[in-house]
Every structure is written in C-alpha cells, then in structure tokens.
Amino acid sequence: MTSNEKKQMIQTELQKNDGILRFAPCWVARNFMQPGRRLKLDPRDYYALGGAKGGIDERWFASTTPADNAEYTIENEGLSFVVVNTASGPQQILFKEIVDIMGDVIIGAEPMNKYGRWMIFSKFFDNMGPIAHHVHLMDEHAKNVNMLGKPEAYFFPPQQNNVNNNFPHTYFGLNPGVTKDDVIRCLKAWAERGDNNILDLARAYRLEVGTGWDVPPGILHAPGSLLTYEPQRASDVSIFFQSQVEGRHNARDTLTKDIPKDKHYDYDYLFSILDWKLNVDPNFKENHFLLPKPAADEKLMAEKGYSEKWVVYGSSHFSAKELTVFPGRTVTITDAAAYGLIMMQGYGTLNKVKIETPNMIRFGELTSDEMFVTDAAARKGVVITNNSDYENIVMLKHFGPENPEAAGLIKRYTV
C-alpha cells in the first residue's frame, strides 16, 4: 500500500468517526520479569511469543516507539497499529507511518513542526514482583547512544489492581548521606557475589492504588508489583544498577545496555548518569508523589454528568487525565491537544465509535478499548455516551508535550 493510499484510507476513517482512530492491542514481553496477569490477556497467551522471549507483562498505547529487548526484540514490537474497517475486513496500518504522512492532522501542526513526531506513549506494566533498581538516561547521556532521555510517571488504576501481587512497594532514589563511593562500590561488586546490595542504599515507599509518582530521568527506581499506567517520553532507554532481583541474577550487560562501549567500565561515567540531587532529596515523596487533581470545578462537572482529574502531571513532556462519565449520561469533552486513551471500565460511544472495556483478550484479537483523538477532534469536543444504566465509563487519556492545559502543573525542582 502506498503512502497516498494509506493517507486516503485514514482520511476516510477520520471522516467516518469524527476524528477518532482505533488501535489494535500492542503487547510487549520482557524475559527478565514474571507477568502479573492483570492485563486482561487470556491466561493461555501470556507466553504467546515463546518461553525464551519471556512473558507478556506490558501493553503499550499510542506508540510510535519500538521496544528495546536487545537480541529478543521482534519486528514492530512496541509499535501501535491503527485498525481501519474496509469492505474486505479490518486492515492495520502503523501509527508511526500515519504520523509521518499526516502528522499535522493527527497530533497537530505545532507539535509536528516542533518535533516531527509523536513524542510520547503510555503503557501498562504488570509484574508479579519488583523490577531491578534502574535509571533512565538524561538527554546528555542518551544522545551518546543516539537516543532520547526518558522521563516517566506512574498511576495505579483501581480497575486493574484487584490484587497487589508480591511487592507493592517501590524503591526511589538513594538515602540522604549515601556517597558516590557507596554507589560505585555496589557497581564494582556486580560479579563478586549474587546481590550487589544497591537496595541497602535506597528507601522503599508503599504504593497506593489511585495515586501516582513523577519520575524524571536520572532517578534510580525499582518499581513494585502494582499494575502501573505509565505515560513516558518516546524512548525505551534504561540501565540496571541492581545485580539480583528476587534471587534472579541480572547479567552485567543490563548495566551497560545503553552505554557507549568505551564507557562500560568507566565508573565515573556510570555514576554521572544519576541526577544526584534528586536521588538523595530528603523530601523525595513531597516532591514526586501525585494525588489526583480535579480538572475543573467538581460540582459543575457532576451536574454535567462527568468527573475528570489530572492523574499524571508535573512533567513538561506529558500529562494524563482520568475521565469518568456517569451512567446514562451524554457529555461533550473538549481538550486543548490530541491524546490517546485506554478504556478502564464501562461501554458506550465516542463520537461515532463504539467503546467497550473487555474482560479478556486473546493474543492477536482486536478490541474497542483503545483510541486516538486527533487534534481537531479534541479541540472541537468529543461526544461520549454511557450506555449503561449502572456502571461508569472510566478512561485514561495521555497527552504529549504541547498540552497548554497542563502547563500550570509543571513542577520546578529546587532540591
């Protein structure tokens, strides 16, 4: 299919759906983790990509960013596909190609002119236990491996956290008083023993369903076992600082995966990847913990039939809202920028598109729970009808860096 044919097909779809695109589920497996089994994926399919590839523990949303699983990466892993219904059946087109061809229509002229791409994606990650204490690179280090730095943020949705799994706590940063020598001593001990004891230098925080965290690049973090909604910049760059998790050894190349080859044993360089002040901030929770914030006057929203809250904010790179539409109500919701969305609960319509929250998904099946609202449609306002007499519609909406409504929520760190 040529670029012109794809453009024409998408234009027809947008006209038919009043500016809405539908995505196919995008699954990602990680071979160093055990799936938490709360992604609504059929239990038979968590290892649909094979044992060596690892279990599926992530679902990515509105992604133009490939997943990085080193030698285990498969074609188009992490990339979202738009589903277009045709006379011959559903056809799928890479979202990245659509943005490349007609990004000014899809994400808006301003972000397309400034960045030339969709600069974020979001995902669910869902694990039985904790992830290794690791860090995402800042831009100054990421550019050395031709990547972007990776800020991210977390929200723990109630609808998919019916169980906490094995360790519902997350280690963040390092304890005040920890020194550079302490950290380097742990990194040098990688091959000397099973556990390099990096967590002895860190502090864990109990995770609370319905809350979240803002995590700029350069901060060490070992995410816990709640299913997590994670908006992030369009990058999959990270390095581990922890050699062993729950008795499983991490090869040393997880420490050097996104490091120039001549720096693999340069411990000063490895240490420089950390934003030191943010890591040892004695007020870390006060500066990074996120409680939902109403997006407008709560009483007025309720009278109109909905509730909307900022659940991810603080970063200049992305933001996210939780939208609830009450049973039997129809509302018109406007936003100042394009966004992706994932349904958490309920069913109804979004403009002319049916939306529904599945209970179980077979690997390879299509769903009606993930959409993209184009720039013009968001500004015009989407009409959402809740067709249930009893159940709320709940959706999570992820925005890129050009959302002016989130500008006043950006945090300025003064550690």
N, C-alpha and C positions, 0 to 999 in steps of 0.2 A: 504494500500500500504506500503510495507516495505521500509526501508532506501535504500537498494540496488536498488529496483525498481525505487524509486524517483531519485537516482543518475544516473541510466541508462537513464531515461527519460530526465533529464536535459542535460546530455552529448549529447544526440541525438539532442536536441533543439539547443544547442550551436554550434554544428557542422553544422546544417542546416542554422543557422542565422549568422555564422561567429562571434560568441562570444557575441551575443545580447540576452537579455531576455526581455520579455514584461510583464508589470504589469496590474492587474485589478485595477480600481479606488478604493481608500481606503478613506471612508468617516468617519468623526468624528463629533458627535453632542455635544454641550455644553448647559446645561439647564439654565445657568446664562447669556446667550447672545442672541441677536436677529440677525439672519443671515442677511448678507449684500446683498445676492442674486446676486453675481458676480462669482460664482464658475462654471457657465455653467450647473448646475444641473437643471433639469426640474422644473419649479415653483410648480408643484404638489407634488414634492418629498422632499422639504426642511424639512418636518416633517414626513418623511417616517418611522422613528423609534419611533414615538408616541410623544404626547404632553408633557408628564411627562419627557421623556428622553431629550427633548429640540430639537431645530432646528439644522440642519447640517450647520455648519459655518466653517468647516475645511476639507481640503483634504490633506492626508499625502502621502509622496513619499519615496520609497525605505526604508521602515520602518521595523525594527525588534524589535521595542519598543512598548509595549502596552500602550494605552491611559489610563490615570487615571481620571475617572469620579466618584470616590467614589462608592456609592451604585448604581449609574446609569450606571456603566461600564458593557458592554455586551461582550460576548465571542469574542475574537480575535479583539476587537476594536483597531484601530491604527496599526494593523499588515498588511503588504503588502503581496499579493498573486501573484505569478508568474503564467502566463497563458501559458499552453502548448497545442498546437493543436495536437489531435490524430485522429485516424480513427473513433473513436466513438464520436468525438466532443471535444470542449475545456475542459481541466482539470486544476484545480488550486491547487498549492502547496505553502505552507507558505514560504516566502522568508527566514524567520528565520531558518526553517528546512534545507533549501538548504545551507545556510551559515554554519550551524552546521555540515552538512555532507561533504561539499566540499568547505569550505571557501577559501582555498589556491588558488583554481581555480577561484573562483568568485571575491573575493576582493583583492587577492594577498597574497603570503606567508608571507611577512614581517608584515603587519598589523594583519594577522590572528595569527601569532606566538606571537606577542606582546600583543594583546588584546583578542584574542579568539572570536571575534565577529565584526560585522559591527557597528562602533562606532557613527554613526550619522544617522539622517534622515532629510528630509526637509518637508515643508508643505506650503499650502496657508491657512492663516486665514482671514476671511472675515466677518466683522460685521457692523451693521448699525450705531453703536455708539462706544464709547470708552470702553476699558476694565479697571477694577479696578487697581489702583496703587498697584503693587505687585512686588515680588522679587523671583528670582530663587536661590536656595541654592548653596553655595560653597561646595567643596568636604568635608571640615572638618565638616560641619553640615549635609550634605546629607548622609554621612556614618552612622550617628546616627539613620537613618531610613532605612538603607540598600539600599541606592540609590546613584546615581552619581550626582555630581554637574552639572549645566546646563547653559553653555554659549550659546548664540544665536546671530543671526544677521538678519537684515531686508533688503529687496529690494522691491521697489514698481513698479511692471511691468506696463508699459503703456497699454499693450493689455487688461488688466482686471481691469483698473481703469478709465472706461468711466464716472463714477460719483464718487464724493468724499464721499457721504453719510454724516452723521450728524456732525462729529467732526474730520476733517482731521488734527489733531494735536496730538502730543504725549508728555506727561509729562515724563521727565527723572530726576532721582536723587532728590536732595534737594537743596534749595537755599544756597549759602555761608552764613555763620552766623547762620544757624539753629543748634540747640544743641540737645544733647541726650535727655535732659528733654523735649524738644518740641515734639520729636517723641513719647516718652513714654506717654506723656500726651494725645496724639491722640489715642494711642492704648488702654489706660485705659478708654477712653470716648466711646468705642465701643457700650456699652449697654445704655449709658446715654442719647443719642439723635440719631436722624436719621443719620446724617453725622458727622463723627469724624474729618472732616476738614483737613485731611492729605494733600490735594492738596494745602492748603494755604501755605504749606512749600515748594512747588515744582515749577518748571518752565516748561512751555509748548513750544514746537517748532513746527512750521508749517511744515507739511510733503510735500515733493516734489517728484512727480512722476519721476521715472528714477534714483533716488538716494537711499541711504540706511543708516543704522546705525549698528555699532558694539556694542553689549550689553553683557559684561562679567557678570558672576554670582555676586550676592551681590549688584546689582544696582536696585533701585526702578524704575519702569517704568509703565506707563499707556498707552498702545498702542491706537492709534487713528483709524479712520474709513476707511483708505485706505486698499484695499486688499493687503496683505503682503505675499511675498515669504520669508520663514524663515528657513534657514539651522540652525541646532542646534545639540548639543551633544545628545546621545541616552538616554534621560531622560525626564520625564514629571513631574518634581518636582517643586512646587511653593507654596507660601503663599501670601495671600492678606494682605495689610496694610490699605485698604480703606473700610469703612463700608457701603458706599452707592454710587451707580453709577446711574446717571440719574433718581433719585428717587427710585431705586430698592435697597432694603436692602440686604446686604451680611451677612449671618449667621456668628457668631464668629468662627465656625469651619473652615471657609476658611482661618482664620489667623493661625490655629493650625494644618492644614491638614497633613503637613509633619514635624511635631514637636513631639519629644518624649512626652508621656503623662505627665511625671513629670515636663515638662517644659512649659505647656500650660499657666501658669500664672507667669512664670519667665520672667519678662520684660527685665532684663539684658541679658538673653539668646536670647530673640526675637530681641533685638537691635543688638546683636553681629552678627546676620545673615547678616547685612549690611556691605559692604565694604565702610567704612566711607569716606575715602579719595576720592574714585571715585565718591561717591554720591554728595559731596559738592565741587567738582572740578569747579573752576570758568571758566575754559576753556573746559567745557564738550563737546560742539559742535566741537571745533577744534580737540579734541582727539578721537571722536567717529563717526563723520559724514563721510559717504562714498560716494565719487564720483567715477563713473566707470573709470577704468584704462585700456588702451589698453594692450592686452596680447602679442602683437608683433608689429612690425613696421606697422603702419596703411596703408601706401601706398602699401607696399608689399602684405599685406593681401588683399587689394582691388583688386590688379592685379590678384590675385589667385581666386577671386570670393567670398570672405567672410570677415567678421569682427568679432573679438572676444574681449570681455572685461571682466576683473575681476569686478564683481559687489558686491561680498562679500569677504572680506579679513581682515586681522588683527589678527584673532584668530589662535592659533596653532591647534585647534580642527577640523576645517572645512574651506572650501572656496567654491566659486561658480563663474561660468562664464556665460555670455550671449553670445551665438553664433548665428550669422546671416549669412545665405547662400543666395546669391543673386539669382534672378530669372533665371532659365535655366542653372544654373551652377552646376558642379560636383566638389567637393573638397575632399581631404583626410586630416583628422584632427587627429593629434596624441596628446596624453596626457600621463603624467607620472604615472597615477594611475587610478584605477577603479572609475566609477561615475554613479549616477543615473541622469536621465534627464526627463524634462517635456516640451512638445511642447507648445509654446505660439502662434504660427502663422504659416500658410502655410502647405504644404504637399509634400511628395516625398518618398525617400527611405533612409534607414540607413543600410549599408551593404545590406543584402538580405531581410530586414524587411520594410514593408510599414509603413510610419509615416504620421499622419494627425492630424490636430487640430480640434476637434469637436466644433460645435456651441451650442449643447445642449445634455445633458446626462441624461437618465433615471436612477434612482437608481437601481443598480443591473446589468446594462448594461456593456459590455466590450467596451474598446476603444483601439486606436492605438496611444495614445499620451504620454504614459509614458514607459520608457525603462530603462534597466540597461546595461551598457557597462562593461564587465569584464576586469580584469587587463591586460591580454594578448592582448585583442582586442584594448584597449585604447593605449597601447604602440606600437602595430603594426600600428594603424591608422584606423579609420573608414571612409568609403566612403559614402558621403552624396550627394544625387542628389536632386535638387529642380526642381520638375516637373511643376511648374507654370511659365507662361511667364511674369507675372507681380508682383506677391507677394513674399516677402521674406519668407524664413523659419527662424523662431526665436525659439531658445530653451534655457532653463536654465539648467545648469549642476552643480550638487552638489557633492563635493569631501569630503572624510574623512581626518583624521589627517596625513596620510602618503603621501601627495602630495608634492614632493620636489619642484615643480614649484612655490608653494605658500609660501615657507619658507622665502623668502626675503621680503614678505609683512606683516610678523607678527609684531604687534605693541608691543612696550615695554612702559608701562605706568609709567611715572615719575611724579606723582602728588605731 
